Amino acid sequence: MPEIRDDANGGEATTAVEPAAPADTGWLRVSPKYIVVEVVGSLIGMVVFVGAFTIAYLLWGQWWALWAAIVIGVASLVGIAFEPRRVRSIGYRLREDDLLFRRGIMFQRQVAVPYGRMQLVDITRGPVARALGLADLKFVTAAASTAVTVPGLPMEEADRLRDELVALAETRRAGL
């Protein structure tokens, strides 16, 4: 319901409108550029661990370290092959009363975060994501298990969504 306020100096009246609940958006996906962020992170982790085990093998002659390096390298490459499909499984949906978030291929997670329960909406950006113009949007509620992070959003979309969700959260909390 719109609220009408008179200017303190007797000037024009202004109208403040509560943010409307968003219409159901259907499932929205993260940016395809997010695949690059995940692949780079996996490659860095692989290089660090394979390098450490290779150094252990070369310096101390530990055969198990060579096998560990091979296993980690192969497992990392298999994981990297699945990154595009894993990123495509990430989605979010704005509904009238809550935000739905889903992710996962084999082990799927789907969380509903009511707008009135949101306590913090935070944007984070790592160096690779920043270079690609992406950000992660994190929602925190009183329940620790419902902290949800939507990764790989274009920065403009993350800013817009954060502002919209903060406004919705404030109006919904006021009604509690």
N, C-alpha and C positions, 0 to 999 in steps of 0.2 A: 504494500500500500504506500503511495507516495506521501512524503512528508513535506509540508510547505513551511518555509522559514522566512521571516521578515528580516530584512537587512537592519542592523542596529542603528544605522543613520537615517532610517526612514526611506531608504531607497527601494529598489526593485525587490520583489519577492523571488526567491530561488526555490527550485524543486529538487529534492534529493530522492532518488529512486533506489529502492533496495535491489540488489542484484537478483535477477530472475534465475530460477533453477534451470540449468541447461537441459535442453531437449536431449533425449538419448542419442548419443553420437554413433552408436555401433562401435565395433572394435576398431581402434586406431593402432597402427603399428609404429614402432620406432624407426628412425632413419636407417636406410641401408648402409650408410657410412659407418654405423656402429660396428659393423663386421670388422672393419679395419682396426678399431680400438681393441676389440677382443683378440684379434689375431696378433697384433703387436704385443699385447700383454702376455699372451701365451708363448710367443717366441722369446720374449725377454726371460720369462720364467724357465723355459727350456734351456736357454743358453747358460743361465746361472747354474742350474743343477747339473746339467751335463758337463759343463766346464769344471765344476767342483769335483765331481766324481772322476773326470778324466785326469785332473791334476793329482788326485789321490792315487790313481793308478800309476801315473808316470813317476811320481816322487817316491812312493812307498811300495810299488809293485803289487798292490792289492788287486787280485783278479776279480773279486766280487765287485769292486768299484767300476771296473770296465763293463761288467754285465749290468750293473745298476744304471750306468750312463746310457747304454743301448736301450734298456727297457724304458727309461724315462723319455728318451728321444723318440722312440716309436709311439709310445702312449701319447706324447704331446702332439705328434704329427696326426695321429688318428683324431685327437680332440680338435685340432685345427680344421680338419676336414669337415667336422660336424658344426663348426661355428656358424656358417650361414643359415643352416636350418634352425639352430638354437635361437639365433637373433630373430628370425622370422616368427618364432613362437611367442615372442614377447608382445603383449598388447595391453591397452588400457581402454576403458569405456566410461564416459561420464553419463551418469543417470540422474534422475531427479533428486534422489536423496543420498547417493553415494558414488564413489569412484571404484570401479572394479579393475583389478590388475591381475594379469595371468602371465605365466612363463613356464617353460619346461617342455621337454619332449617325452622322456620316459617317466620322470617324476614331475608331475604337473602341480603347480601351485596356483590357486585362485583366491584372491583376498578382496573383500569389500570394505572400503574405508568410508564410514559415514562422514559427511561434511561437518556436522556438528561436533564430532569427536576429534577433529584434526587440531593439534596443538601447535605444530610447527610445519611449515612448508619451506624446504631448503633447496637451494641449487648448488651443486658442486660440479667442478670441471677439472679433469686431469689434463696433463700436458698434451697427450695425443688427441683427446676429445676437443680440447681448446683449439688445437691446430685445424681440426675439421669443422669447427663451429658447432659442436655438440655440447650438451650438458645433461646431468642427471638430476631428476627432481625427486626429493625425498619427503615423504609424509610421515610424521610421527604422531602417535596417539598416546593416551595414558597406558595402554597395554603394550608392553615391549614387543610382543610377538606380532603386532600388526604394523611395525615399521616397514614401509613399502618404498622401494626406490624404482622409479621408472627411468631406465638408462637410455642414452642415445637420442634425446630430443633435440631438434634444432634450437639454438639459443633463444630465438625470438618466440618460438612456441613455448619453451620452458618459462620465459618471463611472463608471457600472457597467461599461461595456465596457472602459474604461481599466484599472480594477482587475482585472478578469477576465483581460485580456491580459497584464498585468504578471505576475500570478501564474503564468499558463501559460508565459510566456517564461522565468521563473526556473526552473521545474521542468524545462523542456525543455533549457535551457542546462546545467543540472547533469548531465544525462545525456550531454553531449557528451564 
